[in-house]
């Protein structure tokens, strides 16, 4: 990593003094921690590894604890790109891209680098109004984007600052969908294969959740039948209510359960940001699961579509 490059990032737990930056303008850089990888950070901030490397002038995948990594996307204009197509691709608007990149017309050039807004770290002295101005948002847009009921924000808080969320309800390419999740200590989250991801305990292999991206035109009845057939290998299959269950399951298309003397498995399908996801939650048939499973569900409940 080049010493002369100024990197941006966001970390919830960092104090403002630790960041060593001025008190004006929200920050957009991640202070690299021990154990961080480019792939893991790319999943957290909705970027590809190549985008992270390009944004930070990296020639390899090696990163070092204590250095700063820019997470706002910096993309290079390619032949055929327009501001409209880039805004649509990156969940922004033409107006916001022009504002962020100080463009005075809709003309862009091959090879030109554009900054794409994604997250911002609140610093001491920041206001919602000031951050909204910096990122070309109205105050209400910024509040709605982050589910805020008041104008109160705290130093260290991370805000989403892209102007729009992609509308996945009308259709999406399941091969390009990445369900983003930041695992707690003691877990890891990774891709197993295209469209399939796993949240796994590092201490006990019996505790894991597989997350599968389903197609926009998926037949839910077929998925449910396949899930029932899968669970029958364990024992009797029970369909559980979703509306009176734990918060993660609320709004699910269905929730199925089966167990044997050793393990239990729940299978649920639900929409996240308009994308159908199948969750296969596997855990021990033991008293200790009463503490571990709710923790896994809390992590799963934070999934966002990137």
C-alpha positions as CSV (number, residue, x, y, z in Angstrom):
1,X,0.0,0.0,0.0
2,X,1.5,3.3,-1.0
3,X,2.3,5.6,1.9
4,X,1.5,8.8,0.0
5,X,-2.1,7.8,-0.7
6,X,-4.9,9.2,1.5
7,X,-7.3,6.5,2.3
8,X,-10.9,6.8,3.5
9,X,-13.1,4.4,5.6
10,X,-15.7,3.9,8.3
11,X,-15.5,1.9,11.6
12,X,-18.3,2.2,14.1
13,X,-16.1,1.6,17.1
14,X,-13.4,4.1,16.4
15,X,-13.1,7.3,18.4
16,X,-12.6,10.6,16.6
17,X,-9.2,11.1,18.2
18,X,-8.0,7.7,16.9
19,X,-8.9,8.7,13.4
20,X,-6.6,11.7,13.6
21,X,-8.6,13.9,11.2
22,X,-10.3,17.3,11.4
23,X,-13.8,17.8,12.6
24,X,-15.4,19.0,9.4
25,X,-17.0,16.7,6.8
26,X,-18.0,13.1,7.3
27,X,-15.2,10.5,6.9
28,X,-15.2,7.6,4.4
29,X,-12.3,5.3,5.4
30,X,-11.8,2.1,7.3
31,X,-9.0,1.7,9.7
32,X,-7.6,-1.8,9.0
33,X,-7.8,-4.2,11.9
34,X,-5.9,-7.4,12.5
35,X,-7.7,-10.1,10.7
36,X,-9.2,-7.9,8.0
37,X,-9.0,-9.1,4.4
38,X,-9.8,-7.3,1.2
39,X,-12.5,-9.9,0.4
40,X,-14.1,-9.5,3.8
41,X,-14.1,-5.7,3.6
42,X,-15.4,-5.9,0.0
43,X,-18.5,-7.8,1.3
44,X,-19.0,-5.3,4.2
45,X,-18.9,-2.2,2.0
46,X,-20.6,-3.6,-1.1
47,X,-17.5,-3.4,-3.4
48,X,-15.5,-6.0,-5.4
49,X,-11.9,-6.7,-4.4
50,X,-10.8,-5.1,-7.7
51,X,-12.8,-1.9,-6.9
52,X,-11.1,-1.7,-3.4
53,X,-7.7,-2.2,-5.0
54,X,-8.4,0.4,-7.7
55,X,-9.7,2.9,-5.1
56,X,-6.6,2.5,-3.0
57,X,-3.9,2.1,-5.6
58,X,-3.1,-1.4,-4.4
59,X,-1.0,-3.8,-6.6
60,X,-1.8,-6.9,-4.4
61,X,-4.3,-8.2,-1.9
62,X,-2.0,-7.5,1.0
63,X,-3.2,-5.0,3.6
64,X,-1.7,-4.0,7.0
65,X,-3.4,-3.3,10.3
66,X,-3.3,0.4,11.2
67,X,-3.5,1.7,7.7
68,X,-6.6,3.4,6.2
69,X,-8.6,1.9,3.4
70,X,-11.0,4.0,1.2
71,X,-14.4,2.3,0.9
72,X,-16.3,4.8,-1.2
73,X,-16.2,3.3,-4.7
74,X,-14.0,4.9,-7.3
75,X,-14.9,3.5,-10.7
76,X,-13.3,4.1,-14.1
77,X,-15.5,5.1,-17.0
78,X,-15.5,2.6,-19.8
79,X,-16.7,2.7,-23.4
80,X,-20.4,3.0,-23.5
81,X,-20.8,4.3,-20.0
82,X,-23.1,7.2,-19.3
83,X,-23.9,9.0,-16.1
84,X,-27.4,7.6,-16.2
85,X,-26.1,4.0,-16.6
86,X,-23.5,4.4,-13.9
87,X,-26.0,5.9,-11.5
88,X,-28.4,3.0,-12.1
89,X,-25.6,0.4,-11.7
90,X,-24.3,1.9,-8.4
91,X,-27.7,2.8,-6.8
92,X,-27.2,6.6,-7.1
93,X,-28.6,9.3,-9.3
94,X,-27.2,11.5,-12.1
95,X,-27.6,14.5,-9.9
96,X,-25.7,13.0,-7.0
97,X,-22.8,11.7,-9.2
98,X,-22.5,15.2,-10.7
99,X,-22.5,16.8,-7.2
100,X,-20.0,14.3,-5.7
101,X,-17.6,14.7,-8.7
102,X,-18.1,18.4,-9.3
103,X,-19.3,17.8,-12.9
104,X,-21.1,20.7,-14.6
105,X,-22.5,18.7,-17.5
106,X,-23.6,15.1,-18.2
107,X,-20.4,14.5,-20.3
108,X,-18.0,11.9,-19.1
109,X,-14.9,10.4,-20.7
110,X,-13.4,7.0,-21.1
111,X,-10.7,6.5,-18.4
112,X,-12.2,9.2,-16.1
113,X,-12.5,8.2,-12.4
114,X,-15.8,8.9,-10.6
115,X,-16.4,8.6,-6.9
116,X,-19.5,6.7,-5.9
117,X,-21.0,7.6,-2.5
118,X,-21.9,4.7,-0.2
119,X,-21.2,5.3,3.6
120,X,-20.0,8.1,5.8
121,X,-18.7,8.2,9.3
122,X,-20.1,10.9,11.6
123,X,-17.5,13.0,13.3
124,X,-17.5,15.4,16.1
125,X,-19.4,18.6,15.1
126,X,-21.2,17.0,12.1
127,X,-24.9,17.6,11.5
128,X,-27.4,15.7,9.4
129,X,-27.9,18.9,7.4
130,X,-24.2,19.3,6.7
131,X,-23.8,15.6,5.7
132,X,-26.8,15.8,3.4
133,X,-25.3,18.9,1.7
134,X,-22.0,17.1,1.3
135,X,-23.5,14.1,-0.5
136,X,-26.2,15.9,-2.5
137,X,-29.1,14.6,-0.4
138,X,-32.0,16.4,1.2
139,X,-32.3,16.1,4.9
140,X,-35.4,13.9,4.6
141,X,-33.6,11.6,2.1
142,X,-30.7,11.1,4.5
143,X,-33.1,10.4,7.4
144,X,-35.2,8.0,5.4
145,X,-32.1,6.2,4.0
146,X,-31.0,5.5,7.6
147,X,-34.3,5.0,9.4
148,X,-33.8,8.1,11.6
149,X,-36.7,9.6,13.4
150,X,-34.9,12.7,14.6
151,X,-31.9,14.8,13.6
152,X,-29.8,13.4,16.4
153,X,-26.6,11.7,15.3
154,X,-23.5,10.6,17.2
155,X,-19.8,10.7,16.5
156,X,-18.8,7.2,15.3
157,X,-22.2,6.5,13.7
158,X,-22.1,5.2,10.1
159,X,-24.7,6.5,7.7
160,X,-25.7,5.3,4.2
161,X,-25.3,8.2,1.8
162,X,-26.1,6.8,-1.6
163,X,-29.2,8.5,-2.8
164,X,-31.4,5.5,-3.8
165,X,-31.7,1.9,-3.1
166,X,-31.9,-0.4,-6.2
167,X,-35.5,-1.5,-6.8
168,X,-35.1,-5.3,-6.9
169,X,-38.8,-6.0,-6.9
170,X,-39.3,-5.9,-10.6
171,X,-36.5,-8.4,-11.3
172,X,-32.8,-8.9,-10.7
173,X,-29.9,-11.0,-11.8
174,X,-29.4,-13.6,-9.0
175,X,-25.8,-14.3,-10.3
176,X,-24.8,-10.7,-9.4
177,X,-26.4,-10.4,-6.0
178,X,-24.2,-10.4,-3.0
179,X,-25.9,-10.6,0.4
180,X,-23.6,-8.5,2.6
181,X,-23.2,-9.3,6.3
182,X,-20.6,-8.4,9.0
183,X,-20.0,-11.4,11.3
184,X,-19.6,-11.1,15.0
185,X,-16.3,-12.2,16.7
186,X,-16.3,-16.0,16.7
187,X,-18.0,-16.3,13.2
188,X,-17.0,-15.9,9.6
189,X,-19.0,-15.2,6.5
190,X,-17.9,-16.2,3.1
191,X,-18.9,-17.3,-0.4
192,X,-19.1,-21.1,-1.0
193,X,-20.0,-20.8,-4.7
194,X,-22.0,-18.5,-6.9
195,X,-25.3,-17.5,-5.2
196,X,-24.4,-19.4,-2.1
197,X,-22.8,-18.0,1.1
198,X,-22.2,-19.4,4.6
199,X,-22.2,-17.9,8.1
200,X,-20.1,-20.3,10.2
201,X,-19.1,-20.5,13.9
202,X,-15.3,-20.8,14.2
203,X,-15.7,-22.7,17.4
204,X,-18.2,-25.4,16.5
205,X,-19.0,-26.6,12.9
206,X,-22.5,-27.6,13.9
207,X,-23.5,-24.0,14.0
208,X,-23.9,-22.5,10.5
209,X,-26.3,-20.8,8.2
210,X,-26.3,-21.2,4.4
211,X,-27.7,-18.3,2.5
212,X,-28.8,-18.9,-1.1
213,X,-29.9,-16.3,-3.6
214,X,-33.0,-17.4,-5.4
215,X,-34.1,-16.1,-8.8
216,X,-36.7,-13.4,-9.1
217,X,-39.1,-15.8,-10.8
218,X,-38.6,-18.6,-8.3
219,X,-41.6,-20.9,-7.6
220,X,-41.9,-20.7,-3.8
221,X,-44.0,-23.9,-3.8
222,X,-41.2,-25.8,-5.4
223,X,-38.6,-24.4,-3.0
224,X,-40.8,-25.3,-0.1
225,X,-41.3,-28.9,-1.4
226,X,-37.6,-29.3,-1.9
227,X,-37.0,-28.0,1.6
228,X,-39.5,-30.5,3.1
229,X,-37.8,-33.3,1.3
230,X,-34.4,-32.2,2.6
231,X,-35.6,-31.9,6.2
232,X,-37.3,-35.4,6.1
233,X,-33.8,-36.9,6.3
234,X,-33.7,-35.6,9.9
235,X,-37.2,-36.4,11.0
236,X,-40.7,-35.1,11.1
237,X,-41.1,-31.7,9.3
238,X,-43.0,-29.0,11.1
239,X,-44.2,-25.7,9.5
240,X,-43.8,-23.0,12.1
241,X,-45.7,-19.6,12.2
242,X,-43.6,-16.6,11.1
243,X,-45.6,-13.7,12.4
244,X,-45.4,-14.8,16.0
245,X,-41.8,-16.0,15.9
246,X,-38.4,-14.4,16.4
247,X,-38.0,-11.0,14.5
248,X,-35.7,-12.6,11.8
249,X,-38.5,-14.8,10.6
250,X,-41.3,-12.2,10.4
251,X,-42.5,-11.7,6.9
252,X,-40.9,-15.0,5.7
253,X,-42.6,-16.9,2.8
254,X,-42.4,-20.0,5.0
255,X,-40.5,-21.5,8.0
256,X,-39.9,-25.2,8.3
257,X,-38.2,-27.2,11.1
258,X,-36.9,-30.7,11.7
259,X,-34.5,-32.4,14.1
260,X,-33.0,-35.6,15.2
261,X,-31.2,-36.5,18.4
262,X,-28.1,-34.5,17.4
263,X,-29.0,-31.5,15.3
264,X,-31.9,-29.2,14.4
265,X,-32.4,-27.4,11.1
266,X,-34.7,-24.5,10.2
267,X,-35.3,-23.5,6.5
268,X,-36.9,-20.2,5.7
269,X,-37.3,-18.1,2.6
270,X,-37.8,-14.4,2.8
271,X,-37.2,-11.2,0.8
272,X,-34.4,-8.9,1.7
273,X,-34.3,-5.6,-0.2
274,X,-36.6,-7.2,-2.7
275,X,-34.4,-10.3,-3.3
276,X,-35.5,-13.8,-2.4
277,X,-33.1,-15.6,-0.1
278,X,-33.2,-19.1,1.3
279,X,-31.8,-19.6,4.8
280,X,-30.8,-23.0,6.0
281,X,-30.0,-22.7,9.7
282,X,-28.2,-25.7,11.3
283,X,-27.5,-26.0,15.0
284,X,-27.0,-28.6,17.8
285,X,-30.0,-30.2,19.5
286,X,-28.6,-29.0,22.8
287,X,-29.4,-26.4,25.5
288,X,-26.4,-24.2,24.5
289,X,-28.2,-23.5,21.3
290,X,-30.7,-21.2,23.2
291,X,-27.9,-18.7,23.4
292,X,-26.1,-19.2,20.1
293,X,-29.0,-19.4,17.7
294,X,-30.5,-16.0,18.6
295,X,-27.0,-14.5,18.1
296,X,-26.8,-16.0,14.6
297,X,-30.3,-14.7,13.8
298,X,-29.3,-11.2,14.9
299,X,-26.4,-11.3,12.4
300,X,-28.7,-12.6,9.7
301,X,-31.1,-9.8,10.4
302,X,-28.5,-7.3,9.3
303,X,-28.1,-8.7,5.8
304,X,-28.2,-6.1,3.0
305,X,-28.2,-6.7,-0.7
306,X,-25.1,-5.3,-2.4
